[in-house]
Amino acid sequence: MISFLEDIQFAEKQWFWLFLLLPAMLVWYLIRLKNYEGELNFSSFDNFKNIGSSLKAKLRHSTFALRLIGISLLILALARPQSRSSWKDVKTEGIDIVISMDISLSMLAKDFKPNRLEVAKEVILDFIDARPNDKIGMVIFSGEAFTQCPLTVDHKVLKNMFPEIKAGMLDQGTAIGLGLASAVSRLKDSKAKSKVIILISDGVSNVGEITPLTAGEIAQTYGLRVYTIGVGSKGKALQPVAMYPNGQLEYDYVDVEIDEAVMNKISQMTGGKYFRATDKESLSNIYKEIDKMEKTIISEKSFTNKAEHFLPFALGALISLLLEFLLKRTIFKSVP
């Protein structure tokens, strides 16, 4: 209730001058009350000591209080109380970024704790928090690619989707070309001066209709800068090698194979950079690189919405004045 009243503004404040009538009404009431009082002379008040006031006597001024409340609420209603929701026209510097992340079963490898996928998600969330003015989107891929979230400045919506991202939710395989091409399709029509794709994978492309280099050439055509990240430690890593119908995974130690030559070539042809992510520091380095890039202006249009709130005040005034009228003609009815 207090928060609601803090948001209220009055469009017709000149009606507040009517509040000057209230002190005059109070003076008039006191004078009138004085004139109605009578006098009785007693030799002693001892017989009246144990006689208390009745409830009716205690509430005899309540009708006048209701009148004051009713008139006050009526004045507030005439002043047109309003609440306003608004967003100002804000211009901020930022770039458009699409993150394309591999979610194949190999991303569950145990060389990162608890696994590569969870660490990648955690670091990406930190990266999103560090870029509050950027429009960011998300593509996930394994044997196929899927747009998890289009470009948005509402990072809360994007971050709320991360718990839904799980390895094995798409067809199996590693289609790096499709993952990159899907990110390109999300950025190619962007009006931003700087457009960036961050591609994260832990393997070698083995499926998909589009090869990684072909997708890289498409990104180059549209002027998109691609940063590629190979996720995985050196040597062997404990990772899934089979998944049973019940969803249970079988793990074994497998050589970590990342097509670093292809990923590096994609970054070079688009003006980006390749990183080997063996820990969280790699994505931190990406953030530093992107932060040095030229930024563009994002304009957010203003919007204002007004809502009238005179009705609760008018109803309150009506109830108060009606209650005063009924009480004066029933319980507090005066006899001439």
C-alpha positions in Angstrom: 0.0 0.0 0.0 2.8 2.4 0.9 4.7 1.6 -2.3 1.4 2.2 -4.3 1.0 5.7 -2.7 4.6 6.6 -3.4 3.9 6.0 -7.1 0.8 8.2 -7.2 0.9 11.7 -8.8 -1.9 14.2 -9.1 -2.8 15.8 -12.4 -5.2 18.5 -11.0 -3.4 19.8 -7.9 -5.4 23.0 -7.8 -8.2 21.1 -6.1 -6.0 20.8 -3.0 -7.0 24.4 -2.1 -10.3 22.9 -0.9 -8.4 21.4 2.0 -8.5 24.9 3.5 -12.2 24.3 4.2 -11.4 21.5 6.6 -10.0 23.7 9.4 -13.0 26.1 8.9 -15.4 23.2 9.2 -13.7 22.0 12.4 -13.9 25.5 14.0 -17.6 25.7 13.0 -18.3 22.3 14.5 -16.7 23.2 17.8 -18.6 26.4 18.0 -21.9 24.7 17.2 -21.1 22.0 19.8 -20.5 24.7 22.4 -23.8 26.3 21.7 -25.7 23.0 22.1 -24.2 22.4 25.6 -26.5 23.1 28.6 -25.8 23.6 32.3 -27.1 21.8 35.4 -26.2 22.9 38.9 -25.5 20.2 41.6 -24.4 20.6 45.1 -22.2 17.6 44.8 -20.9 15.3 42.1 -20.2 12.3 44.5 -23.1 10.4 43.1 -21.8 10.6 39.6 -18.3 9.2 40.3 -19.1 5.6 39.4 -21.1 6.4 36.3 -19.1 5.8 33.1 -19.6 7.2 29.6 -21.6 5.0 27.2 -20.1 3.8 23.9 -22.6 6.0 22.1 -21.4 9.0 24.0 -17.7 8.1 23.2 -18.5 7.9 19.5 -20.7 11.0 19.2 -18.0 12.8 17.2 -17.5 9.9 14.7 -20.1 11.3 12.3 -18.2 14.6 11.9 -14.9 12.6 11.5 -16.6 10.6 8.7 -17.6 13.8 7.0 -14.0 15.2 7.1 -12.7 11.9 5.8 -15.3 11.8 3.0 -14.6 15.4 1.9 -10.8 14.7 2.0 -11.2 11.7 -0.2 -13.5 13.6 -2.6 -10.9 16.3 -3.0 -8.2 13.7 -3.7 -10.5 12.1 -6.3 -11.0 15.5 -8.0 -7.2 16.0 -8.1 -7.0 13.0 -10.5 -4.5 10.6 -8.9 -2.4 8.8 -11.5 0.4 6.2 -11.6 2.9 6.2 -14.3 5.1 3.5 -15.8 7.8 4.8 -18.0 11.1 3.9 -19.7 13.4 6.7 -20.7 15.1 7.1 -24.1 18.5 5.6 -23.3 21.5 5.3 -25.6 24.3 2.9 -24.7 27.4 1.6 -26.4 27.5 -2.1 -27.2 27.9 -4.8 -29.7 25.9 -7.8 -30.9 27.1 -11.2 -29.8 25.9 -14.7 -30.5 27.4 -17.5 -28.5 27.4 -20.9 -30.2 28.1 -23.8 -27.8 28.7 -27.5 -28.4 26.5 -29.7 -26.2 27.5 -33.1 -27.5 28.0 -35.9 -25.0 31.7 -35.3 -25.0 31.1 -32.0 -23.2 30.3 -34.2 -20.1 34.0 -35.1 -19.9 35.4 -35.0 -16.4 38.6 -33.1 -17.1 36.7 -30.1 -16.0 34.8 -30.2 -12.6 32.0 -31.2 -12.7 32.3 -31.4 -16.5 33.1 -29.3 -19.5 29.6 -28.2 -20.2 28.8 -27.0 -16.7 32.1 -25.0 -16.5 31.4 -23.5 -19.9 27.9 -22.5 -18.9 29.2 -20.9 -15.6 31.9 -18.9 -17.4 29.5 -17.8 -20.1 27.1 -16.5 -17.4 29.9 -14.5 -15.9 30.7 -13.2 -19.4 27.1 -12.1 -20.0 27.1 -10.3 -16.6 30.2 -8.4 -17.7 28.5 -7.1 -20.9 25.4 -5.4 -19.6 25.0 -3.1 -22.7 25.4 -5.8 -25.4 22.7 -7.6 -27.3 23.5 -11.3 -26.8 22.0 -14.5 -28.3 22.6 -18.2 -27.8 22.9 -21.1 -30.3 23.5 -24.7 -29.2 24.6 -27.6 -31.4 25.7 -31.2 -31.5 24.6 -33.3 -34.5 22.2 -30.4 -35.3 21.9 -26.7 -34.3 19.2 -24.9 -32.4 18.7 -21.3 -31.5 18.2 -21.3 -27.8 17.7 -17.5 -27.6 17.8 -14.8 -30.3 19.6 -11.5 -29.8 18.3 -9.7 -26.7 19.2 -7.0 -24.3 17.1 -8.8 -21.6 19.9 -10.9 -20.2 17.7 -12.2 -17.5 15.6 -14.1 -20.0 18.8 -15.5 -21.6 20.3 -16.6 -18.3 17.1 -18.3 -17.3 17.4 -20.6 -20.2 20.8 -22.0 -19.1 19.4 -24.7 -16.7 17.5 -26.2 -19.7 20.8 -26.7 -21.7 21.9 -30.3 -21.3 24.2 -32.5 -23.2 22.3 -35.1 -25.4 19.2 -32.9 -25.9 19.9 -32.8 -29.6 21.0 -35.4 -32.2 24.4 -36.9 -31.5 27.5 -35.8 -33.3 29.5 -32.6 -33.7 28.3 -30.3 -36.4 30.5 -27.3 -36.0 29.6 -25.9 -39.4 25.9 -25.9 -38.5 26.5 -24.3 -35.2 28.5 -21.5 -36.8 26.0 -21.1 -39.7 23.1 -20.8 -37.3 24.9 -18.1 -35.4 25.6 -16.3 -38.7 21.9 -16.4 -39.6 21.1 -14.7 -36.2 23.6 -11.9 -36.8 23.7 -11.2 -40.5 20.8 -8.7 -40.5 22.0 -6.9 -37.4 22.5 -3.1 -37.7 25.3 -3.1 -35.1 28.7 -1.9 -36.3 30.4 -4.7 -34.5 29.1 -8.2 -34.7 30.8 -11.1 -32.9 30.3 -14.9 -32.7 31.9 -16.9 -29.9 32.1 -20.6 -31.0 32.8 -23.2 -28.3 33.5 -26.8 -29.1 35.5 -29.7 -27.7 35.8 -32.0 -30.7 36.2 -32.4 -34.5 33.3 -31.8 -36.9 31.9 -35.1 -38.1 28.3 -34.4 -39.2 26.3 -31.6 -40.9 25.5 -30.4 -44.3 27.8 -27.3 -43.9 31.5 -27.7 -43.3 33.1 -25.4 -40.6 35.3 -23.6 -43.2 32.3 -22.9 -45.5 30.4 -21.5 -42.5 33.5 -19.4 -41.7 33.5 -18.0 -45.2 29.8 -17.0 -44.9 30.6 -15.3 -41.6 33.5 -13.4 -43.3 31.1 -12.3 -46.1 28.8 -10.7 -43.6 31.6 -9.0 -41.7 31.2 -11.1 -38.6 34.1 -11.6 -36.2 34.4 -15.2 -34.9 36.2 -16.1 -31.7 36.7 -19.9 -31.4 37.4 -21.8 -28.2 38.6 -25.4 -28.0 37.5 -26.8 -24.7 39.4 -29.6 -23.1 42.6 -30.6 -21.4 45.7 -32.1 -23.0 46.1 -35.9 -23.4 43.3 -38.2 -22.3 40.0 -37.4 -20.5 37.3 -39.4 -18.9 34.3 -38.9 -21.1 31.1 -40.7 -22.2 31.6 -43.3 -24.9 28.1 -44.8 -25.0 24.6 -43.9 -23.8 22.1 -46.7 -22.9 18.3 -46.5 -23.7 17.7 -45.7 -20.0 19.9 -42.6 -20.3 22.8 -44.1 -18.3 26.2 -43.2 -19.7 29.3 -45.3 -20.0 32.6 -43.5 -19.4 36.2 -44.3 -20.5 39.4 -42.5 -21.0 39.6 -41.1 -24.5 42.2 -38.9 -26.3 41.1 -35.3 -26.4 40.9 -34.3 -30.1 40.0 -30.8 -31.0 40.3 -29.6 -34.6 42.4 -26.6 -33.6 43.7 -26.0 -37.2 40.2 -25.5 -38.6 39.0 -23.4 -35.6 42.1 -21.2 -35.8 41.6 -20.7 -39.6 38.0 -19.6 -39.1 39.0 -17.0 -36.5 41.9 -15.8 -38.7 39.7 -15.3 -41.8 37.1 -13.4 -39.8 39.5 -11.2 -37.8 38.9 -13.1 -34.6 41.1 -15.2 -32.4 41.4 -18.9 -31.3 41.7 -19.9 -27.7 42.4 -23.2 -26.1 40.2 -23.3 -22.9 41.7 -25.4 -20.3 40.2 -23.3 -17.5 38.0 -20.3 -16.9 40.8 -17.8 -17.8 40.4 -18.5 -21.5 36.9 -17.0 -21.6 38.1 -14.1 -19.5 40.7 -13.4 -22.2 38.0 -13.4 -24.8 36.1 -10.8 -22.8 39.2 -8.6 -22.8 39.6 -8.9 -26.6 35.9 -8.1 -27.3 36.0 -5.2 -24.9 38.7 -3.5 -27.0 36.5 -3.6 -30.1 34.8 -0.6 -31.5 31.3 -0.3 -30.1 28.1 0.9 -31.6 25.2 2.9 -30.2 22.0 1.0 -29.1 19.0 3.2 -28.8 16.1 2.2 -26.5 12.9 4.2 -27.1 11.0 5.7 -24.3 7.5 4.6 -23.3 5.1 6.1 -20.8 1.8 4.6 -19.6 -0.6 6.5 -17.3 -3.3 4.9 -15.2 -6.1 6.8 -13.4 -6.8 5.9 -9.8 -9.6 8.3 -8.8 -12.2 5.6 -8.4 -10.9 4.1 -5.0 -10.8 7.6 -3.6 -14.3 8.4 -4.9 -15.7 5.2 -3.5 -14.1 5.9 -0.2 -15.7 9.3 -0.1 -19.1 7.9 -1.0 -18.9 5.2 1.7 -17.8 7.7 4.4 -20.5 10.3 3.6 -23.2 7.6 3.3 -22.2 6.1 6.6 -22.3 9.6 8.2 -25.8 10.1 6.8 -27.1 6.7 8.1 -25.5 7.1 11.6 -27.0 10.6 12.0 -30.5 9.3 11.3 -30.3 6.2 13.3 -27.9 5.7 16.2 -26.9 9.4 16.6 -30.3 10.8 15.7 -30.9 14.1 17.6 -34.2 14.8 19.2 -35.3 18.5 18.8 
